[in-house]
Amino acid sequence: MSARSRGGPAVTTPSGGRFPRPQSEASPQPPSHALLASVAAEFRADAHDQPGVLAALSGPGLDWSGAAGVADLANGRPLRPTAAVRVASITKTFTAAAVLRLVESKRLGLDDPIVPLTSGAILDALGEGGYRIEEMTVRHLLQHTAGLYDFGADPDYDREAFARPTHRWTRLEQISWAMLHGKPVAPPGTQYHYSDTGYSILGNILERVTGDSLGTAYRTLLDFERLGLESVHLESLEPTPPAAAERAHQYVWNADLLAVDPSCDLWGAGGLVSTMRDLACFVRALFGGKVFQYPETLAAMLRTVQARGAEAGGMGIFRMPLGPGVWWGHAGFWGVVMAYNPEYDLAVATTVTRRPEEHPEEQYELGRRLVSAVCDRARSAE
């Protein structure tokens, strides 16, 4: 149920500088709301069979949210920029950041073994699945190098979840499903293998170390209130905040995702609901020193994984193909993208409301167009 495609910082961009920070009334300004709204509308017109698109940009002098299309195919309700969606694997960036906050406070160590940190029922399931649990560490889970079979990448799991849309999945049930349907991929620490299973275990570790629910752990460790994240919450585990009351329907395999219980993708590997504005604000805050206490923590998060088959990424975050320079972020299986460019100090969050099947790269195209509009405007102003 998670992103199958992923996203150090660039030193320069083709323009040789950052997105311009306004210095005076005569300074160049970001693209207008009208221009960016036009980009979103044109993308939707070009993209085949997309009921709607949502987007947000955050940068120096730039705070924009836009939408085009309908929020619900059943009644044609217009889609508004304030609509919230399930963000799937983008949740992993929040999970990793929350775990790293525990590392900063010395309540946890990256190389701590998972055995004393994880519930006995989960450890029993892993042991029965043939895993060398005594060798697994927190770092392995964060970096996708624990060798865990990924239930979220198994088409049979997707089919079962959509065939039983009202079924309430537990974390243990998901992990046990992975044990039943797959074998260990590799010994811990030796091979990169993206795994929802590992991040579901991290969700359990967050709960056990903090003594709080997973939603409360996110909310307190990452200080949602201070960051202004008014819509972000774990669907069905927390009350829906007013800022997330307006929902966009998301469509997968001709099914309405809102008809499928959110527990199929909930326990740390996925599960958060957010507006695009809040995603853009979060990833910019992450790189802007507003989430971690020490810069070394972000450096550790971005450090390239050293393992066979590793992609260009770190802990819960990846390099992404969005435009000039290097973009860091994550994608979500339902069509959501969140990314940030340190050189431009520019954050973008987008979603298409029908998950692309034939052309998965379509998920990134709206972000690319918006980034291009902003960067072109910045370059023309120099």
KEGU-535993 format. One record per residue (C-alpha): residue number from 1; residue in one letter; x, y, z. Coordinates in steps of 0.02 Angstrom, whole numbers. Example, Ala and Ser with C-alpha at 12.3 -4.5 7.8 and 13.67 -1.06 7.14 Angstrom:
<num:1 | residuo:A | px:615 | py:-225 | pz:390>;
<num:2 | residuo:S | px:684 | py:-53 | pz:357>;
end
This chain:
<num:1 | residuo:M | px:0 | py:0 | pz:0>;
<num:2 | residuo:S | px:150 | py:112 | pz:-10>;
<num:3 | residuo:A | px:249 | py:208 | pz:-137>;
<num:4 | residuo:R | px:347 | py:93 | pz:-252>;
<num:5 | residuo:S | px:448 | py:241 | pz:-318>;
<num:6 | residuo:R | px:554 | py:355 | pz:-207>;
<num:7 | residuo:G | px:624 | py:515 | pz:-201>;
<num:8 | residuo:G | px:1154 | py:752 | pz:-29>;
<num:9 | residuo:P | px:1083 | py:914 | pz:-57>;
<num:10 | residuo:A | px:1135 | py:1003 | pz:-216>;
<num:11 | residuo:V | px:1267 | py:1138 | pz:-208>;
<num:12 | residuo:T | px:1211 | py:1236 | pz:-359>;
<num:13 | residuo:T | px:1066 | py:1244 | pz:-479>;
<num:14 | residuo:P | px:1068 | py:1290 | pz:-663>;
<num:15 | residuo:S | px:1027 | py:1468 | pz:-612>;
<num:16 | residuo:G | px:1170 | py:1471 | pz:-488>;
<num:17 | residuo:G | px:1067 | py:1527 | pz:-340>;
<num:18 | residuo:R | px:918 | py:1510 | pz:-225>;
<num:19 | residuo:F | px:740 | py:1554 | pz:-259>;
<num:20 | residuo:P | px:752 | py:1744 | pz:-233>;
<num:21 | residuo:R | px:707 | py:1812 | pz:-62>;
<num:22 | residuo:P | px:620 | py:1981 | pz:-82>;
<num:23 | residuo:Q | px:736 | py:2119 | pz:-20>;
<num:24 | residuo:S | px:631 | py:2271 | pz:-62>;
<num:25 | residuo:E | px:471 | py:2323 | pz:-148>;
<num:26 | residuo:A | px:566 | py:2317 | pz:-312>;
<num:27 | residuo:S | px:630 | py:2141 | pz:-284>;
<num:28 | residuo:P | px:566 | py:2002 | pz:-398>;
<num:29 | residuo:Q | px:410 | py:1917 | pz:-332>;
<num:30 | residuo:P | px:359 | py:1734 | pz:-342>;
<num:31 | residuo:P | px:239 | py:1678 | pz:-479>;
<num:32 | residuo:S | px:62 | py:1738 | pz:-454>;
<num:33 | residuo:H | px:-77 | py:1628 | pz:-385>;
<num:34 | residuo:A | px:-161 | py:1643 | pz:-553>;
<num:35 | residuo:L | px:-9 | py:1575 | pz:-645>;
<num:36 | residuo:L | px:13 | py:1428 | pz:-527>;
<num:37 | residuo:A | px:-173 | py:1391 | pz:-531>;
<num:38 | residuo:S | px:-164 | py:1391 | pz:-720>;
<num:39 | residuo:V | px:-21 | py:1264 | pz:-714>;
<num:40 | residuo:A | px:-126 | py:1149 | pz:-605>;
<num:41 | residuo:A | px:-279 | py:1166 | pz:-716>;
<num:42 | residuo:E | px:-178 | py:1135 | pz:-874>;
<num:43 | residuo:F | px:-99 | py:981 | pz:-797>;
<num:44 | residuo:R | px:-268 | py:909 | pz:-753>;
<num:45 | residuo:A | px:-330 | py:944 | pz:-929>;
<num:46 | residuo:D | px:-178 | py:854 | pz:-1001>;
<num:47 | residuo:A | px:-180 | py:708 | pz:-879>;
<num:48 | residuo:H | px:-299 | py:573 | pz:-935>;
<num:49 | residuo:D | px:-438 | py:520 | pz:-817>;
<num:50 | residuo:Q | px:-387 | py:627 | pz:-668>;
<num:51 | residuo:P | px:-541 | py:684 | pz:-571>;
<num:52 | residuo:G | px:-440 | py:814 | pz:-478>;
<num:53 | residuo:V | px:-269 | py:877 | pz:-425>;
<num:54 | residuo:L | px:-208 | py:966 | pz:-269>;
<num:55 | residuo:A | px:-45 | py:1060 | pz:-244>;
<num:56 | residuo:A | px:47 | py:1176 | pz:-127>;
<num:57 | residuo:L | px:211 | py:1271 | pz:-133>;
<num:58 | residuo:S | px:308 | py:1349 | pz:11>;
<num:59 | residuo:G | px:463 | py:1457 | pz:-8>;
<num:60 | residuo:P | px:532 | py:1630 | pz:28>;
<num:61 | residuo:G | px:386 | py:1746 | pz:-6>;
<num:62 | residuo:L | px:284 | py:1602 | pz:-75>;
<num:63 | residuo:D | px:137 | py:1517 | pz:13>;
<num:64 | residuo:W | px:18 | py:1448 | pz:-117>;
<num:65 | residuo:S | px:-112 | py:1309 | pz:-123>;
<num:66 | residuo:G | px:-215 | py:1264 | pz:-275>;
<num:67 | residuo:A | px:-338 | py:1136 | pz:-342>;
<num:68 | residuo:A | px:-423 | py:1089 | pz:-503>;
<num:69 | residuo:G | px:-563 | py:967 | pz:-541>;
<num:70 | residuo:V | px:-691 | py:883 | pz:-429>;
<num:71 | residuo:A | px:-677 | py:813 | pz:-253>;
<num:72 | residuo:D | px:-808 | py:677 | pz:-280>;
<num:73 | residuo:L | px:-855 | py:595 | pz:-444>;
<num:74 | residuo:A | px:-1024 | py:545 | pz:-373>;
<num:75 | residuo:N | px:-1089 | py:722 | pz:-353>;
<num:76 | residuo:G | px:-964 | py:833 | pz:-446>;
<num:77 | residuo:R | px:-921 | py:934 | pz:-290>;
<num:78 | residuo:P | px:-781 | py:1055 | pz:-338>;
<num:79 | residuo:L | px:-610 | py:1015 | pz:-267>;
<num:80 | residuo:R | px:-539 | py:1152 | pz:-156>;
<num:81 | residuo:P | px:-357 | py:1182 | pz:-106>;
<num:82 | residuo:T | px:-402 | py:1149 | pz:77>;
<num:83 | residuo:A | px:-455 | py:968 | pz:45>;
<num:84 | residuo:A | px:-360 | py:832 | pz:138>;
<num:85 | residuo:V | px:-309 | py:660 | pz:75>;
<num:86 | residuo:R | px:-229 | py:499 | pz:135>;
<num:87 | residuo:V | px:-43 | py:521 | pz:105>;
<num:88 | residuo:A | px:12 | py:337 | pz:117>;
<num:89 | residuo:S | px:201 | py:314 | pz:127>;
<num:90 | residuo:I | px:238 | py:497 | pz:155>;
<num:91 | residuo:T | px:195 | py:446 | pz:333>;
<num:92 | residuo:K | px:366 | py:360 | pz:336>;
<num:93 | residuo:T | px:454 | py:529 | pz:336>;
<num:94 | residuo:F | px:355 | py:576 | pz:491>;
<num:95 | residuo:T | px:393 | py:407 | pz:572>;
<num:96 | residuo:A | px:579 | py:422 | pz:538>;
<num:97 | residuo:A | px:585 | py:602 | pz:602>;
<num:98 | residuo:A | px:493 | py:553 | pz:762>;
<num:99 | residuo:V | px:614 | py:409 | pz:793>;
<num:100 | residuo:L | px:761 | py:524 | pz:765>;
<num:101 | residuo:R | px:689 | py:646 | pz:890>;
<num:102 | residuo:L | px:697 | py:504 | pz:1018>;
<num:103 | residuo:V | px:878 | py:475 | pz:967>;
<num:104 | residuo:E | px:915 | py:660 | pz:997>;
<num:105 | residuo:S | px:844 | py:648 | pz:1172>;
<num:106 | residuo:K | px:944 | py:488 | pz:1204>;
<num:107 | residuo:R | px:787 | py:387 | pz:1235>;
<num:108 | residuo:L | px:839 | py:276 | pz:1091>;
<num:109 | residuo:G | px:997 | py:235 | pz:993>;
<num:110 | residuo:L | px:1009 | py:202 | pz:807>;
<num:111 | residuo:D | px:1107 | py:43 | pz:838>;
<num:112 | residuo:D | px:996 | py:-18 | pz:979>;
<num:113 | residuo:P | px:931 | py:-194 | pz:948>;
<num:114 | residuo:I | px:744 | py:-202 | pz:916>;
<num:115 | residuo:V | px:713 | py:-350 | pz:1032>;
<num:116 | residuo:P | px:690 | py:-253 | pz:1195>;
<num:117 | residuo:L | px:597 | py:-113 | pz:1104>;
<num:118 | residuo:T | px:465 | py:-215 | pz:1012>;
<num:119 | residuo:S | px:311 | py:-305 | pz:1075>;
<num:120 | residuo:G | px:328 | py:-490 | pz:1112>;
<num:121 | residuo:A | px:189 | py:-536 | pz:991>;
<num:122 | residuo:I | px:277 | py:-451 | pz:846>;
<num:123 | residuo:L | px:444 | py:-529 | pz:892>;
<num:124 | residuo:D | px:362 | py:-700 | pz:900>;
<num:125 | residuo:A | px:288 | py:-674 | pz:726>;
<num:126 | residuo:L | px:458 | py:-621 | pz:657>;
<num:127 | residuo:G | px:542 | py:-771 | pz:739>;
<num:128 | residuo:E | px:414 | py:-890 | pz:666>;
<num:129 | residuo:G | px:447 | py:-809 | pz:497>;
<num:130 | residuo:G | px:630 | py:-859 | pz:507>;
<num:131 | residuo:Y | px:703 | py:-687 | pz:544>;
<num:132 | residuo:R | px:862 | py:-658 | pz:644>;
<num:133 | residuo:I | px:779 | py:-534 | pz:758>;
<num:134 | residuo:E | px:926 | py:-524 | pz:878>;
<num:135 | residuo:E | px:1030 | py:-445 | pz:738>;
<num:136 | residuo:M | px:903 | py:-312 | pz:688>;
<num:137 | residuo:T | px:928 | py:-133 | pz:744>;
<num:138 | residuo:V | px:829 | py:28 | pz:738>;
<num:139 | residuo:R | px:946 | py:89 | pz:601>;
<num:140 | residuo:H | px:905 | py:-64 | pz:494>;
<num:141 | residuo:L | px:719 | py:-28 | pz:506>;
<num:142 | residuo:L | px:742 | py:157 | pz:465>;
<num:143 | residuo:Q | px:854 | py:121 | pz:315>;
<num:144 | residuo:H | px:752 | py:-24 | pz:245>;
<num:145 | residuo:T | px:899 | py:-143 | pz:272>;
<num:146 | residuo:A | px:821 | py:-262 | pz:400>;
<num:147 | residuo:G | px:785 | py:-389 | pz:261>;
<num:148 | residuo:L | px:598 | py:-389 | pz:297>;
<num:149 | residuo:Y | px:474 | py:-447 | pz:167>;
<num:150 | residuo:D | px:362 | py:-300 | pz:116>;
<num:151 | residuo:F | px:177 | py:-339 | pz:133>;
<num:152 | residuo:G | px:137 | py:-171 | pz:51>;
<num:153 | residuo:A | px:223 | py:-217 | pz:-112>;
<num:154 | residuo:D | px:131 | py:-382 | pz:-128>;
<num:155 | residuo:P | px:-15 | py:-367 | pz:-252>;
<num:156 | residuo:D | px:-106 | py:-503 | pz:-154>;
<num:157 | residuo:Y | px:-111 | py:-390 | pz:-1>;
<num:158 | residuo:D | px:-184 | py:-249 | pz:-104>;
<num:159 | residuo:R | px:-314 | py:-366 | pz:-179>;
<num:160 | residuo:E | px:-363 | py:-432 | pz:-8>;
<num:161 | residuo:A | px:-377 | py:-259 | pz:68>;
<num:162 | residuo:F | px:-492 | py:-198 | pz:-71>;
<num:163 | residuo:A | px:-591 | py:-361 | pz:-73>;
<num:164 | residuo:R | px:-626 | py:-339 | pz:114>;
<num:165 | residuo:P | px:-649 | py:-150 | pz:121>;
<num:166 | residuo:T | px:-728 | py:-147 | pz:295>;
<num:167 | residuo:H | px:-601 | py:-261 | pz:377>;
<num:168 | residuo:R | px:-506 | py:-182 | pz:522>;
<num:169 | residuo:W | px:-322 | py:-228 | pz:505>;
<num:170 | residuo:T | px:-209 | py:-231 | pz:657>;
<num:171 | residuo:R | px:-22 | py:-201 | pz:651>;
<num:172 | residuo:L | px:11 | py:-379 | pz:707>;
<num:173 | residuo:E | px:-105 | py:-445 | pz:572>;
<num:174 | residuo:Q | px:-9 | py:-350 | pz:437>;
<num:175 | residuo:I | px:158 | py:-412 | pz:501>;
<num:176 | residuo:S | px:93 | py:-590 | pz:517>;
<num:177 | residuo:W | px:27 | py:-576 | pz:338>;
<num:178 | residuo:A | px:203 | py:-532 | pz:281>;
<num:179 | residuo:M | px:274 | py:-683 | pz:374>;
<num:180 | residuo:L | px:147 | py:-798 | pz:292>;
<num:181 | residuo:H | px:168 | py:-733 | pz:115>;
<num:182 | residuo:G | px:355 | py:-700 | pz:102>;
<num:183 | residuo:K | px:525 | py:-754 | pz:164>;
<num:184 | residuo:P | px:672 | py:-655 | pz:236>;
<num:185 | residuo:V | px:753 | py:-556 | pz:96>;
<num:186 | residuo:A | px:930 | py:-549 | pz:167>;
<num:187 | residuo:P | px:1023 | py:-546 | pz:334>;
<num:188 | residuo:P | px:1001 | py:-381 | pz:427>;
<num:189 | residuo:G | px:1113 | py:-241 | pz:365>;
<num:190 | residuo:T | px:1166 | py:-323 | pz:202>;
<num:191 | residuo:Q | px:1035 | py:-273 | pz:74>;
<num:192 | residuo:Y | px:916 | py:-129 | pz:42>;
<num:193 | residuo:H | px:736 | py:-185 | pz:26>;
<num:194 | residuo:Y | px:596 | py:-57 | pz:44>;
<num:195 | residuo:S | px:476 | py:-124 | pz:175>;
<num:196 | residuo:D | px:313 | py:-65 | pz:250>;
<num:197 | residuo:T | px:336 | py:-206 | pz:374>;
<num:198 | residuo:G | px:488 | py:-122 | pz:450>;
<num:199 | residuo:Y | px:402 | py:46 | pz:469>;
<num:200 | residuo:S | px:251 | py:-36 | pz:550>;
<num:201 | residuo:I | px:373 | py:-106 | pz:678>;
<num:202 | residuo:L | px:446 | py:68 | pz:702>;
<num:203 | residuo:G | px:269 | py:128 | pz:740>;
<num:204 | residuo:N | px:261 | py:-2 | pz:878>;
<num:205 | residuo:I | px:430 | py:55 | pz:945>;
<num:206 | residuo:L | px:371 | py:237 | pz:949>;
<num:207 | residuo:E | px:220 | py:186 | pz:1051>;
<num:208 | residuo:R | px:319 | py:80 | pz:1173>;
<num:209 | residuo:V | px:462 | py:203 | pz:1202>;
<num:210 | residuo:T | px:350 | py:354 | pz:1224>;
<num:211 | residuo:G | px:208 | py:265 | pz:1313>;
<num:212 | residuo:D | px:88 | py:359 | pz:1200>;
<num:213 | residuo:S | px:-23 | py:316 | pz:1053>;
<num:214 | residuo:L | px:60 | py:331 | pz:884>;
<num:215 | residuo:G | px:-38 | py:489 | pz:843>;
<num:216 | residuo:T | px:12 | py:571 | pz:1006>;
<num:217 | residuo:A | px:193 | py:520 | pz:979>;
<num:218 | residuo:Y | px:196 | py:607 | pz:809>;
<num:219 | residuo:R | px:105 | py:759 | pz:876>;
<num:220 | residuo:T | px:218 | py:786 | pz:1026>;
<num:221 | residuo:L | px:389 | py:731 | pz:959>;
<num:222 | residuo:L | px:368 | py:834 | pz:800>;
<num:223 | residuo:D | px:271 | py:974 | pz:885>;
<num:224 | residuo:F | px:130 | py:988 | pz:759>;
<num:225 | residuo:E | px:57 | py:1139 | pz:848>;
<num:226 | residuo:R | px:217 | py:1241 | pz:836>;
<num:227 | residuo:L | px:239 | py:1194 | pz:653>;
<num:228 | residuo:G | px:61 | py:1243 | pz:614>;
<num:229 | residuo:L | px:11 | py:1070 | pz:550>;
<num:230 | residuo:E | px:-175 | py:1091 | pz:576>;
<num:231 | residuo:S | px:-239 | py:949 | pz:467>;
<num:232 | residuo:V | px:-113 | py:808 | pz:496>;
<num:233 | residuo:H | px:-184 | py:659 | pz:592>;
<num:234 | residuo:L | px:-198 | py:471 | pz:593>;
<num:235 | residuo:E | px:-366 | py:431 | pz:518>;
<num:236 | residuo:S | px:-481 | py:328 | pz:631>;
<num:237 | residuo:L | px:-354 | py:333 | pz:774>;
<num:238 | residuo:E | px:-373 | py:518 | pz:812>;
<num:239 | residuo:P | px:-518 | py:641 | pz:802>;
<num:240 | residuo:T | px:-527 | py:727 | pz:634>;
<num:241 | residuo:P | px:-464 | py:906 | pz:656>;
<num:242 | residuo:P | px:-573 | py:1043 | pz:580>;
<num:243 | residuo:A | px:-438 | py:1082 | pz:451>;
<num:244 | residuo:A | px:-451 | py:904 | pz:383>;
<num:245 | residuo:A | px:-640 | py:891 | pz:382>;
<num:246 | residuo:E | px:-650 | py:924 | pz:195>;
<num:247 | residuo:R | px:-592 | py:767 | pz:106>;
<num:248 | residuo:A | px:-550 | py:733 | pz:-75>;
<num:249 | residuo:H | px:-605 | py:563 | pz:-137>;
<num:250 | residuo:Q | px:-458 | py:461 | pz:-200>;
<num:251 | residuo:Y | px:-480 | py:324 | pz:-330>;
<num:252 | residuo:V | px:-379 | py:164 | pz:-349>;
<num:253 | residuo:W | px:-419 | py:25 | pz:-472>;
<num:254 | residuo:N | px:-589 | py:106 | pz:-506>;
<num:255 | residuo:A | px:-629 | py:96 | pz:-320>;
<num:256 | residuo:D | px:-660 | py:242 | pz:-203>;
<num:257 | residuo:L | px:-521 | py:235 | pz:-73>;
<num:258 | residuo:L | px:-632 | py:317 | pz:59>;
<num:259 | residuo:A | px:-738 | py:158 | pz:56>;
<num:260 | residuo:V | px:-587 | py:55 | pz:113>;
<num:261 | residuo:D | px:-548 | py:53 | pz:299>;
<num:262 | residuo:P | px:-391 | py:158 | pz:331>;
<num:263 | residuo:S | px:-317 | py:20 | pz:439>;
<num:264 | residuo:C | px:-252 | py:-66 | pz:282>;
<num:265 | residuo:D | px:-114 | py:66 | pz:283>;
<num:266 | residuo:L | px:-108 | py:143 | pz:455>;
<num:267 | residuo:W | px:22 | py:88 | pz:581>;
<num:268 | residuo:G | px:181 | py:188 | pz:544>;
<num:269 | residuo:A | px:213 | py:140 | pz:363>;
<num:270 | residuo:G | px:62 | py:242 | pz:312>;
<num:271 | residuo:G | px:-96 | py:312 | pz:388>;
<num:272 | residuo:L | px:-81 | py:501 | pz:398>;
<num:273 | residuo:V | px:-207 | py:618 | pz:320>;
<num:274 | residuo:S | px:-153 | py:794 | pz:270>;
<num:275 | residuo:T | px:-183 | py:943 | pz:159>;
<num:276 | residuo:M | px:-48 | py:983 | pz:32>;
<num:277 | residuo:R | px:-10 | py:1145 | pz:123>;
<num:278 | residuo:D | px:34 | py:1053 | pz:283>;
<num:279 | residuo:L | px:145 | py:929 | pz:190>;
<num:280 | residuo:A | px:241 | py:1072 | pz:108>;
<num:281 | residuo:C | px:256 | py:1160 | pz:275>;
<num:282 | residuo:F | px:319 | py:1004 | pz:361>;
<num:283 | residuo:V | px:456 | py:960 | pz:238>;
<num:284 | residuo:R | px:516 | py:1141 | pz:232>;
<num:285 | residuo:A | px:518 | py:1146 | pz:423>;
<num:286 | residuo:L | px:616 | py:983 | pz:425>;
<num:287 | residuo:F | px:755 | py:1059 | pz:321>;
<num:288 | residuo:G | px:739 | py:1230 | pz:403>;
<num:289 | residuo:G | px:795 | py:1172 | pz:574>;
<num:290 | residuo:K | px:622 | py:1177 | pz:653>;
<num:291 | residuo:V | px:600 | py:989 | pz:684>;
<num:292 | residuo:F | px:767 | py:927 | pz:748>;
<num:293 | residuo:Q | px:867 | py:1002 | pz:890>;
<num:294 | residuo:Y | px:1035 | py:972 | pz:806>;
<num:295 | residuo:P | px:1087 | py:992 | pz:622>;
<num:296 | residuo:E | px:1182 | py:827 | pz:637>;
<num:297 | residuo:T | px:1016 | py:737 | pz:653>;
<num:298 | residuo:L | px:957 | py:795 | pz:482>;
<num:299 | residuo:A | px:1129 | py:750 | pz:411>;
<num:300 | residuo:A | px:1108 | py:574 | pz:480>;
<num:301 | residuo:M | px:933 | py:563 | pz:405>;
<num:302 | residuo:L | px:999 | py:611 | pz:233>;
<num:303 | residuo:R | px:1155 | py:503 | pz:236>;
<num:304 | residuo:T | px:1153 | py:380 | pz:92>;
<num:305 | residuo:V | px:1115 | py:202 | pz:144>;
<num:306 | residuo:Q | px:1266 | py:88 | pz:128>;
<num:307 | residuo:A | px:1194 | py:-79 | pz:75>;
<num:308 | residuo:R | px:1177 | py:-184 | pz:-81>;
<num:309 | residuo:G | px:1039 | py:-116 | pz:-192>;
<num:310 | residuo:A | px:1017 | py:46 | pz:-94>;
<num:311 | residuo:E | px:934 | py:190 | pz:-184>;
<num:312 | residuo:A | px:980 | py:373 | pz:-169>;
<num:313 | residuo:G | px:905 | py:398 | pz:1>;
<num:314 | residuo:G | px:924 | py:398 | pz:187>;
<num:315 | residuo:M | px:801 | py:367 | pz:329>;
<num:316 | residuo:G | px:621 | py:389 | pz:275>;
<num:317 | residuo:I | px:672 | py:510 | pz:137>;
<num:318 | residuo:F | px:738 | py:497 | pz:-41>;
<num:319 | residuo:R | px:804 | py:601 | pz:-184>;
<num:320 | residuo:M | px:665 | py:638 | pz:-307>;
<num:321 | residuo:P | px:659 | py:687 | pz:-492>;
<num:322 | residuo:L | px:566 | py:852 | pz:-487>;
<num:323 | residuo:G | px:676 | py:986 | pz:-565>;
<num:324 | residuo:P | px:840 | py:1082 | pz:-555>;
<num:325 | residuo:G | px:957 | py:1031 | pz:-416>;
<num:326 | residuo:V | px:921 | py:892 | pz:-292>;
<num:327 | residuo:W | px:750 | py:867 | pz:-216>;
<num:328 | residuo:W | px:722 | py:769 | pz:-56>;
<num:329 | residuo:G | px:556 | py:694 | pz:-7>;
<num:330 | residuo:H | px:441 | py:545 | pz:-18>;
<num:331 | residuo:A | px:297 | py:483 | pz:-125>;
<num:332 | residuo:G | px:137 | py:398 | pz:-70>;
<num:333 | residuo:F | px:54 | py:252 | pz:-160>;
<num:334 | residuo:W | px:-111 | py:342 | pz:-183>;
<num:335 | residuo:G | px:-30 | py:476 | pz:-293>;
<num:336 | residuo:V | px:44 | py:600 | pz:-168>;
<num:337 | residuo:V | px:217 | py:682 | pz:-179>;
<num:338 | residuo:M | px:308 | py:789 | pz:-48>;
<num:339 | residuo:A | px:479 | py:863 | pz:-87>;
<num:340 | residuo:Y | px:602 | py:1001 | pz:-44>;
<num:341 | residuo:N | px:751 | py:1081 | pz:-132>;
<num:342 | residuo:P | px:879 | py:1152 | pz:-8>;
<num:343 | residuo:E | px:960 | py:1262 | pz:-139>;
<num:344 | residuo:Y | px:798 | py:1351 | pz:-183>;
<num:345 | residuo:D | px:723 | py:1335 | pz:-8>;
<num:346 | residuo:L | px:568 | py:1276 | pz:-99>;
<num:347 | residuo:A | px:444 | py:1143 | pz:-43>;
<num:348 | residuo:V | px:310 | py:1064 | pz:-151>;
<num:349 | residuo:A | px:169 | py:943 | pz:-113>;
<num:350 | residuo:T | px:50 | py:875 | pz:-243>;
<num:351 | residuo:T | px:-75 | py:737 | pz:-272>;
<num:352 | residuo:V | px:-176 | py:667 | pz:-413>;
<num:353 | residuo:T | px:-340 | py:595 | pz:-351>;
<num:354 | residuo:R | px:-337 | py:440 | pz:-461>;
<num:355 | residuo:R | px:-182 | py:334 | pz:-437>;
<num:356 | residuo:P | px:-89 | py:322 | pz:-605>;
<num:357 | residuo:E | px:-83 | py:142 | pz:-664>;
<num:358 | residuo:E | px:-15 | py:140 | pz:-841>;
<num:359 | residuo:H | px:102 | py:288 | pz:-817>;
<num:360 | residuo:P | px:162 | py:296 | pz:-635>;
<num:361 | residuo:E | px:277 | py:443 | pz:-674>;
<num:362 | residuo:E | px:120 | py:549 | pz:-696>;
<num:363 | residuo:Q | px:120 | py:560 | pz:-507>;
<num:364 | residuo:Y | px:273 | py:675 | pz:-517>;
<num:365 | residuo:E | px:224 | py:778 | pz:-668>;
<num:366 | residuo:L | px:119 | py:911 | pz:-582>;
<num:367 | residuo:G | px:261 | py:945 | pz:-459>;
<num:368 | residuo:R | px:383 | py:959 | pz:-604>;
<num:369 | residuo:R | px:273 | py:1087 | pz:-692>;
<num:370 | residuo:L | px:250 | py:1192 | pz:-537>;
<num:371 | residuo:V | px:436 | py:1188 | pz:-498>;
<num:372 | residuo:S | px:473 | py:1237 | pz:-677>;
<num:373 | residuo:A | px:355 | py:1386 | pz:-665>;
<num:374 | residuo:V | px:437 | py:1446 | pz:-504>;
<num:375 | residuo:C | px:615 | py:1419 | pz:-562>;
<num:376 | residuo:D | px:583 | py:1501 | pz:-731>;
<num:377 | residuo:R | px:512 | py:1653 | pz:-643>;
<num:378 | residuo:A | px:662 | py:1660 | pz:-526>;
<num:379 | residuo:R | px:786 | py:1647 | pz:-669>;
<num:380 | residuo:S | px:697 | py:1780 | pz:-773>;
<num:381 | residuo:A | px:707 | py:1899 | pz:-626>;
<num:382 | residuo:E | px:896 | py:1885 | pz:-607>;
end
